[in-house]
Amino acid sequence: MELTIHTRTAGTRTVVDVGGEIDMYTATSLRERILQLLREGVTALAIDVNQVEFCDSTGLGVFIGASRRLREMNGSLIIVCARPQMLKIFQLTGLDKVLDIRDSLPTDG
């Protein structure tokens, strides 16, 4: 399965909708898209992973890297995830304690 990446705006936040599989072969595309947005000045970012079927450690590394870079820019990252399968990955790795994971996008974007 391939990775799909779509970007949209919701209120004051840029949202990256991700679908498919995030693994060692596809994570580079996601990382590059996020870095491009940060270079463009985006500091309020949400990554919606509700359409992600699989995510390995490489994909998790992309989320950690994005979170770190945004903190350095005084920005914020929200991971939008309501899928039990993906939530379990975040919980098993302890990333649910490190990343701001929400079941839906905040109403203000």
Secondary structure as GFF3:
##gff-version 3
##sequence-region A 1 109
A	DSSP	beta_strand	3	10	.	.	.	ID=ss1
A	DSSP	beta_strand	13	22	.	.	.	ID=ss2
A	DSSP	alpha_helix	27	39	.	.	.	ID=ss3
A	DSSP	beta_strand	44	55	.	.	.	ID=ss4
A	DSSP	alpha_helix	57	72	.	.	.	ID=ss5
A	DSSP	beta_strand	76	80	.	.	.	ID=ss6
A	DSSP	alpha_helix	84	93	.	.	.	ID=ss7
A	DSSP	three_ten_helix	95	97	.	.	.	ID=ss8
A	DSSP	beta_strand	101	102	.	.	.	ID=ss9
###
